[in-house]
Amino acid sequence: MDGGRKNILSVSELNRHIKDLLDGDGLLQGVCVKGELSNYKVYPSGHHYFTLKDAEGALRCVMFKSSAARLRFRPESGMGVVAFGRVSVYPRDGAYQLYCTELQPLGMGDLYAAYEQLKARLAAEGLFDPAHKKPIPRFPARVAVITSGAGAAVRDIIRVSRARWPMAKLIILPVRVQGAEAPPEIVGAIRYANRWQVAELIITGRGGGSIEDLWAFNDERVARAIYESELPVISAVGHEPDVTIADFVADLRAATPSNAAELALPDQAELRDYLRGAEDRCEHALRRQLQFYRRRLEDLRSRRVLVSPTGYIDLKRMELDLLRGRLLRRQEALVAALRQRQVRIAASLDALSPLKVLARGYAVARDSSGNALRSVHDAEVGDSVGVVLPDGTLRCRVEDRLPAQNTDKEQENGHG
């Protein structure tokens, strides 16, 4: 090695020298760098490590836990940001990096980015689902108002409530509505109202202001407390154009605190007008019903049964006589028809009577038991049989049996 080179440095000495040079550069101690987040990681220690890159280069970055705790949005890889911090060298690695103290999304403020991210995440979880919305009681006797005790919002709610429905009792639960202490106080008041059931309805909100002023109602803790509330919640934050996360989660959104009181309580003047109208309608309906029953009474009064009760009985007696006459005539006609049928049946039976057959010259032979003989084989030679004639019976004895076929053959032989 050339002995003329006197300044021989160790790696650590060179890294420290470069670090001192960078730390002494005023521009690098407060620099803003624009780029796209890449390989964004959060370590268990709470420190955030990532890379900022553009089309031609990349820059290693670190954000320590103390700075990351102030982030209002969740950085993600691929997001365009502006990073604020200082450039220095980490002596152990000899690599320079940006020690980031703030991050802001490109094209929007960090609060708006945090708002959009929380809104998308809670919507995906179902916190905005209309099916979860609870109905607002129509005539609440007690209303809990969670807002600043000294703000204009509480005065507007009290003024409108007294004018609309003074019978309702307002229970003021004062909280801070701005600053880091506001979200836990609002959450505590909502949980207190639910635990002790101090009211039938909750109104929470504040007057108008910037997004920073309204930020307590964009807090995730407040959103989840409203979602978990057993009592219905009306959100009344800012003016009509202002929309917070609490408005999406609440059971009903009011444009202003005054409008919240209008939505929570009925209008006594409108109710009075409605009752008067209902009274008029009931009176009209009763009058029509009375007229109907009056006409019906007049109709009944003019009926014959009421004017002359005996006339009604006479009328029914006449109707009974007419009915008896019809029954008798029907009975006589039925008997005549049955008699005619009997005559026809008797004539048919007479035509089929054996006596008629005997009258035409025929006879009926019977055995000793009285059974009719239907064949020559029903009697034996020597049997006693009776021959029934129209005017009596002959007792005879069978001397021979001559079947019909034999008779025919004998006749043929005789002729031969």
C-alpha positions in Angstrom: 0.0 0.0 0.0 1.3 3.5 -0.8 2.8 4.9 2.3 2.0 8.5 1.1 -1.7 8.0 1.9 -1.9 9.2 5.5 -5.7 9.4 6.0 -6.8 5.8 6.3 -10.3 5.6 7.8 -12.2 2.7 9.1 -15.6 1.9 7.7 -17.3 3.2 10.8 -15.3 6.4 10.7 -16.2 7.0 7.1 -19.9 6.3 7.7 -19.8 8.8 10.6 -18.1 11.4 8.5 -20.7 11.0 5.8 -23.4 11.2 8.4 -21.9 14.5 9.8 -21.8 15.9 6.3 -25.5 15.0 5.7 -26.6 16.2 9.1 -24.9 19.5 8.5 -26.8 20.2 5.2 -29.8 22.4 6.1 -31.8 21.3 3.1 -31.6 17.7 4.1 -32.7 18.3 7.7 -36.2 19.5 6.6 -37.0 17.9 3.2 -40.3 17.0 1.5 -40.2 14.0 -0.8 -43.0 12.9 -3.1 -43.3 9.3 -4.2 -45.2 6.0 -4.0 -45.1 3.8 -0.9 -43.6 0.4 -1.4 -43.0 -2.6 0.9 -44.7 -0.8 3.8 -44.3 -2.7 7.0 -45.1 -2.1 10.7 -42.9 -3.9 13.1 -43.9 -5.1 16.6 -41.8 -2.2 18.0 -44.3 0.2 16.5 -41.7 1.6 14.0 -42.8 1.8 10.3 -40.4 0.9 7.5 -41.1 1.5 3.8 -39.6 2.7 0.5 -40.5 5.7 -1.5 -40.1 5.3 -5.2 -40.8 6.9 -8.5 -40.1 5.9 -12.1 -36.3 6.2 -11.8 -35.3 5.7 -8.2 -36.1 4.6 -4.6 -35.4 5.9 -1.1 -35.4 3.9 2.1 -37.5 5.5 4.9 -38.3 4.9 8.5 -40.9 6.5 10.8 -40.4 5.9 14.4 -43.3 4.9 16.8 -43.6 8.4 18.3 -44.2 10.0 14.8 -46.3 7.1 13.6 -48.7 7.5 16.5 -49.7 10.9 15.0 -50.8 9.4 11.7 -54.5 10.0 11.0 -54.7 7.5 8.1 -53.3 4.0 7.4 -50.5 4.1 4.9 -50.6 1.3 2.4 -48.2 0.1 -0.4 -49.1 1.8 -3.7 -50.3 5.0 -2.1 -48.9 8.3 -3.4 -47.7 10.4 -0.5 -45.5 13.4 0.5 -43.0 12.5 3.2 -41.6 15.1 5.6 -38.3 14.5 7.5 -34.6 14.6 7.4 -32.0 12.6 5.4 -29.2 10.9 7.4 -27.0 7.9 7.4 -27.5 4.8 9.5 -23.8 4.3 10.5 -24.1 0.5 10.9 -25.2 -0.1 7.3 -23.6 3.0 5.7 -26.9 3.6 3.8 -28.6 6.9 3.8 -32.4 7.0 4.5 -35.2 9.4 5.2 -36.2 9.7 8.8 -39.9 10.5 8.3 -41.8 12.6 10.8 -45.0 13.2 8.8 -46.9 11.6 5.9 -49.6 13.1 3.9 -51.5 11.5 1.0 -51.1 13.1 -2.4 -54.1 15.1 -3.5 -55.8 15.1 -0.1 -55.2 15.9 3.5 -54.4 13.2 6.0 -57.6 13.8 7.8 -59.7 13.2 4.7 -57.7 10.1 3.9 -58.2 8.8 7.4 -62.0 9.6 7.0 -62.3 7.7 3.8 -60.3 4.7 5.0 -62.4 4.4 8.3 -65.6 4.9 6.4 -64.8 2.1 3.9 -63.6 -0.3 6.7 -66.7 0.3 8.9 -69.0 0.0 6.0 -67.4 -3.4 5.1 -68.0 -4.5 8.7 -71.8 -3.6 8.4 -71.9 -0.7 10.9 -73.8 1.4 8.3 -76.3 -1.4 7.5 -79.9 0.0 7.5 -81.1 -3.3 9.0 -79.3 -2.4 12.2 -81.1 1.0 12.5 -83.4 1.3 15.5 -86.7 3.1 15.3 -87.0 6.6 16.9 -89.7 6.7 19.6 -92.6 8.9 18.6 -93.3 10.5 22.0 -90.1 10.2 24.1 -90.5 11.4 27.7 -86.8 11.7 28.3 -84.0 12.7 25.8 -80.3 12.5 26.6 -78.2 15.2 24.9 -74.5 14.5 24.7 -72.7 17.6 23.6 -70.8 20.6 25.0 -72.6 22.1 27.9 -71.6 25.6 26.8 -71.9 25.4 23.1 -74.6 26.8 20.8 -75.8 23.3 19.9 -77.2 22.6 23.4 -78.9 26.0 23.4 -80.5 25.3 20.0 -81.7 21.9 21.1 -83.3 23.3 24.3 -84.9 26.2 22.5 -86.5 23.9 19.8 -87.5 21.3 22.4 -89.4 23.8 24.5 -91.2 25.1 21.5 -92.2 21.7 20.1 -92.7 19.4 23.0 -92.1 21.0 26.5 -93.4 17.8 28.2 -90.2 16.0 27.3 -87.4 16.1 29.8 -83.9 16.9 28.5 -81.0 15.3 30.3 -77.8 17.1 29.4 -74.6 15.0 29.5 -71.9 17.6 29.0 -68.7 16.4 27.2 -65.9 17.9 25.2 -66.5 17.8 21.5 -63.1 18.8 20.2 -59.6 17.7 20.9 -57.9 14.5 21.9 -60.1 14.1 25.1 -63.4 14.4 23.2 -63.8 10.9 21.8 -63.4 9.0 25.1 -65.7 11.5 26.9 -68.4 11.0 24.2 -68.0 7.2 24.3 -68.3 7.3 28.1 -71.5 9.4 28.0 -73.1 7.1 25.5 -72.3 4.0 27.6 -73.5 5.8 30.8 -76.9 6.6 29.2 -77.3 3.0 28.1 -76.2 1.4 31.4 -78.5 3.5 33.5 -81.3 3.9 30.9 -81.4 7.6 31.7 -83.5 8.3 28.6 -85.4 6.8 25.7 -83.3 8.5 23.0 -79.9 10.0 22.6 -78.9 13.1 20.6 -75.2 13.6 20.2 -73.3 16.2 18.1 -72.0 19.7 18.0 -72.1 22.9 16.0 -70.3 23.5 12.7 -66.6 23.9 12.2 -63.6 22.7 10.2 -62.9 19.0 9.7 -60.4 19.2 12.5 -63.1 20.7 14.8 -65.5 17.9 13.9 -62.9 15.1 14.0 -64.1 13.6 17.3 -67.2 12.4 15.5 -65.0 10.7 12.9 -63.3 8.7 15.6 -63.7 4.9 15.4 -64.3 4.6 19.2 -67.3 7.0 18.9 -68.6 5.1 15.9 -68.5 1.8 17.6 -70.1 3.2 20.8 -73.1 4.5 18.7 -73.4 1.2 16.9 -73.4 -0.8 20.2 -75.9 1.6 21.9 -79.2 -0.1 22.9 -80.9 3.3 22.9 -81.5 4.9 19.5 -79.1 7.6 18.6 -79.6 10.8 16.5 -76.4 12.3 15.2 -76.3 16.1 14.8 -72.9 17.2 13.8 -72.1 20.6 12.2 -74.2 22.0 9.4 -76.1 20.2 6.7 -73.1 19.8 4.3 -71.0 18.3 7.1 -71.1 14.5 7.1 -69.2 12.5 9.7 -68.7 8.8 10.4 -71.1 9.2 13.4 -73.8 10.3 10.9 -73.4 7.0 9.0 -73.6 4.8 12.1 -76.4 6.6 13.9 -80.0 5.4 13.7 -80.9 8.8 12.3 -78.9 11.7 10.9 -80.0 15.3 11.5 -78.7 18.2 9.4 -78.1 20.4 12.5 -78.6 20.2 16.2 -81.9 22.2 15.8 -83.0 19.7 13.3 -82.2 16.9 15.7 -84.6 18.3 18.2 -87.2 18.5 15.5 -86.7 14.9 14.5 -86.6 13.7 18.1 -89.8 15.4 19.4 -93.3 15.8 18.0 -94.6 19.3 17.3 -97.4 20.1 19.8 -99.0 22.5 17.4 -99.2 19.9 14.6 -100.5 17.3 17.1 -103.1 19.7 18.4 -104.3 20.3 14.8 -104.3 16.6 14.1 -106.4 16.0 17.3 -108.8 18.7 16.3 -109.2 17.2 12.9 -109.6 13.7 14.4 -112.3 15.1 16.7 -114.1 16.7 13.8 -114.0 13.4 11.9 -115.2 11.4 14.8 -118.1 13.9 15.3 -119.0 13.6 11.7 -118.9 9.8 11.8 -121.1 9.7 14.9 -123.6 12.0 13.3 -123.8 9.8 10.3 -124.2 6.7 12.4 -127.0 8.4 14.5 -128.8 9.3 11.3 -128.5 5.7 10.0 -130.0 4.3 13.2 -132.7 7.0 13.3 -133.8 6.0 9.8 -133.7 2.3 10.8 -135.8 3.1 13.9 -138.4 4.9 11.8 -138.5 2.0 9.4 -139.1 -0.5 12.2 -141.7 1.8 13.7 -143.7 1.8 10.5 -143.7 -2.0 10.1 -147.0 -3.8 10.5 -145.7 -6.3 13.1 -145.1 -3.4 15.5 -148.2 -1.4 14.5 -150.6 -4.4 14.9 -149.0 -7.5 16.5 -152.3 -9.5 16.0 -152.2 -8.7 12.3 -148.8 -10.2 12.1 -150.1 -13.4 13.8 -153.1 -13.5 11.4 -150.7 -13.1 8.4 -148.7 -16.0 9.7 -151.8 -18.1 10.3 -152.9 -17.5 6.7 -149.4 -18.5 5.5 -149.7 -21.6 7.6 -153.1 -22.5 6.0 -151.7 -22.0 2.5 -148.7 -24.2 3.4 -151.1 -26.9 4.9 -153.2 -26.9 1.7 -150.1 -27.3 -0.5 -148.9 -30.2 1.7 -152.3 -31.9 1.5 -152.5 -31.6 -2.3 -149.0 -32.9 -2.6 -149.9 -35.8 -0.4 -153.0 -36.6 -2.4 -151.1 -36.5 -5.6 -148.5 -38.8 -4.2 -151.1 -41.3 -3.0 -152.8 -41.3 -6.4 -149.5 -42.0 -8.1 -148.8 -44.9 -5.7 -152.3 -46.3 -6.4 -151.8 -46.2 -10.1 -148.4 -47.9 -9.7 -150.1 -50.6 -7.5 -152.7 -51.2 -10.2 -150.0 -51.6 -12.9 -148.0 -54.0 -10.7 -151.1 -56.1 -9.9 -152.0 -56.4 -13.6 -148.5 -57.6 -14.3 -148.6 -60.1 -11.5 -152.1 -61.3 -12.6 -150.8 -61.8 -16.1 -148.0 -64.0 -14.8 -150.3 -66.0 -12.4 -150.3 -69.8 -12.9 -154.1 -69.7 -12.5 -154.3 -67.9 -15.8 -152.3 -70.7 -17.4 -154.6 -73.3 -16.0 -157.7 -71.5 -17.3 -156.4 -71.9 -20.8 -156.6 -75.8 -20.5 -153.2 -76.6 -18.9 -152.7 -78.5 -15.7 -149.9 -78.6 -13.1 -148.6 -82.0 -11.8 -147.4 -82.1 -8.2 -145.7 -84.9 -6.2 -146.9 -86.0 -2.8 -144.9 -83.2 -1.2 -146.7 -80.6 -3.3 -143.6 -79.8 -5.5 -144.3 -79.1 -9.1 -143.1 -81.8 -11.5 -141.0 -80.4 -14.2 -139.8 -83.6 -15.8 -141.0 -87.2 -16.2 -137.9 -88.2 -14.2 -139.3 -86.3 -11.2 -141.7 -89.2 -10.5 -141.4 -92.9 -10.5 -143.9 -95.6 -11.8 -146.4 -96.2 -9.1 -145.9 -92.7 -7.4 -149.1 -90.8 -6.4 -149.2 -87.4 -8.0 -151.8 -84.6 -8.0 -152.9 -82.9 -11.2 -154.1 -79.4 -10.4 -156.9 -78.1 -12.7 -158.7 -74.7 -12.5 -161.6 -76.2 -10.5 -159.7 -78.7 -8.4 -157.1 -81.4 -8.1 -157.0 -85.0 -9.4 -155.2 -87.8 -7.5 -153.5 -90.1 -10.0 -151.0 -92.9 -10.0 -148.1 -93.0 -12.4 -148.4 -96.2 -14.6 -145.6 -95.4 -17.0 -143.1 -92.7 -18.0 -142.9 -91.8 -21.7 -140.1 -89.3 -22.5 -140.7 -86.9 -25.3 -138.1 -88.3 -27.6 -139.4 -91.9 -27.3 -142.9 -90.6 -28.1 -141.6 -89.1 -31.3 -139.9 -92.3 -32.3 -143.0 -94.4 -31.5 -145.1 -92.1 -33.6 -142.7 -92.5 -36.5 -142.7 -96.3 -36.1 -146.5 -96.4 -36.1 -146.8 -94.4 -39.3 -144.2 -96.8 -40.8 
